[in-house]
Amino acid sequence: MSHSRMEPSIRSRPVYGTLSRTTAAAHLCIADGAGGGALLDLFGSAPEGFAQHVEINYVPGDENMSDALKALGAARFHTSPSVHALMPRIARQFERMRMGTQVYLAGSETLIGLAMKTGMEAGLDFEAMQTEHRGTLARRVQCVHCKGITENVTTQPATCSHCGLLLLVRDHYSRRHAAFQGVNINAEDPSEVAPKEEVFP
Amino acid sequence: MSSLHGAIDVVVSDVVTVNELIKRFHFKRADGKPLPAFSGGSHIVIEMQDGDTLRRTPYSLSSSPFDTDDYQVSIRRDDAGRGGSLYMHESVEPGMAMSISHPANLFSLDKRAPKHLMLAGGIGITPFMSQTAQLARTGGKVELHYGVRNRELGAYVDELSVRLGPDLHVYLDENAERMDLDRILGNQPTGTHLYVCGPEPMIEAALDSARRLAWPQAHIHHELFARTAPGEPFTIELQDSGLSVEVGETQSMLEAIENAGIDAPYLCRGGVCGQCETRVLSHDGELLHTDHWLSDAERAAGEKIMPCVSRCRGTLVLER
């Protein structure tokens, strides 16, 4: 699957690029699911010896590309069972690395967003990390009313998993929370329940 | 009275000879009130009435942002310059009334940074004086590398040494000591921001090293005020104003436009901020761009010029 095209939207909505190798001395790759394909492309035309300066952290998910990624021969290859389980490890890597390590984030918006948030907490500017979106468009949504986070939202509207309000999922995004903002859609008349459509497959 | 936008009337409260090339000027407000608050890395524009010539030159504030009773600038005497520093060195004395602009900051600290790496060359130390004073109070990890010709010219080494202790590294040309840029930039913790100020070759070398080591652009900051070098006199036609203005040998285009009574926009007066960008309607000679604002493509198109630093060989028609 090639990298995603997204509809142009408000400025807050993150836009993603295409991973491209830099002259960095070390490379830290973080990917999930179909994002593995972006790493395969990154290695595609790499000069000999590139792999020995690369560390890959991968969350297989539904589109497991572990075997192909492992075959790249990176200096370190690690898999985690979930994006959330991977984050503490990423946080330690960000802390330990030196400036001049290139960071690549590829896969779902949740993986990219959470890894970027972790990098920002270590002091990296969000623009310092390369990104490429692949695979699911499922969103991490913060309810602006109760502040609870609902993972893997694929419908519009969506129900807050914490307070139960029916939310309009906006393109308004918070890098600090790594979440799109969800706003109650039927505050005037809670009996008016709009049908849910699958819009973030 | 000054014609600077929102100028502040000040009195020169002291002039201190720091060494054979550098003098430090202290200003307080003429009405005794506090000066505006500023942040580390800010500069002010000083207005100088040098005979018939009006000069406005930017200088970094080198004093603590926490002291708004006393602004300080440290000025290196530049015998090959257009005369601003010579005027300051030779004609400005304690008690004189002068006008300065409000402070503006084109070289501010990124307060999110867990560490600030600063590289200074010569008089390029001045913005780091205010920045390190700010960080000494607000907290923040600093590593400062300061290259200077000799110990005598190493203005503020002692003061910085007290402020920074082992985080200050001094390199003296006279001892053939050089910053090892690749080593310094190659061993910095995640999130470090780089700040560079000094002579152009030193800035270029530092930026080259940073790019080669794949430092992200968002973590790299530098300040290079283009020197408004003297040049051949030339004529500009200001189409909107219907005026023809001569630009003298030691005058900038912007100064000539201001002398003609026109209120033109500017901020840095050093070719970096973009504020004074002006449309070129036509020209019959070569445009001599010396700014750091226009892109190569814009220069090639020949439709814009930065009158604070750039010049023209021949006659130039501007939309102003």
Contacts between the chains, C-beta under 8 A, distances in Angstrom:
chain1	res1	chain2	res2	distance
A	22	B	214	4.5
A	23	B	212	6.2
A	23	B	213	7.8
A	23	B	214	5.4
A	24	B	213	7.2
A	24	B	214	3.5
A	25	B	186	7.4
A	25	B	213	6.9
A	25	B	214	7.4
A	94	B	190	5.4
A	95	B	190	6.5
A	96	B	190	7.9
A	97	B	190	5.5
A	98	B	186	7.0
A	98	B	187	6.1
A	98	B	188	6.2
A	98	B	189	6.8
A	98	B	190	7.3
A	99	B	185	7.1
A	99	B	188	4.3
A	99	B	189	7.1
A	99	B	190	6.6
A	99	B	191	7.8
A	99	B	192	5.1
A	99	B	213	7.5
A	99	B	215	5.7
A	99	B	219	7.0
A	100	B	185	7.1
A	100	B	186	6.3
A	100	B	188	7.9
A	100	B	213	4.0
A	100	B	214	5.1
A	100	B	215	5.8
A	101	B	190	7.8
A	101	B	214	7.9
A	102	B	214	5.4
A	122	B	114	7.7
A	122	B	190	4.8
A	122	B	191	5.6
A	123	B	112	6.7
A	123	B	113	6.0
A	123	B	114	4.2
A	123	B	115	7.7
A	123	B	189	7.9
A	123	B	190	5.7
A	123	B	191	1.8
A	123	B	192	7.4
A	124	B	190	6.2
A	124	B	191	5.6
A	124	B	216	7.4
A	124	B	219	8.0
A	125	B	112	7.9
A	125	B	216	6.2
A	125	B	218	3.7
A	125	B	219	6.2
A	127	B	216	6.5
A	127	B	217	7.2
A	127	B	218	4.5
A	128	B	216	3.3
A	128	B	218	5.5
A	128	B	219	6.4
A	129	B	216	8.0
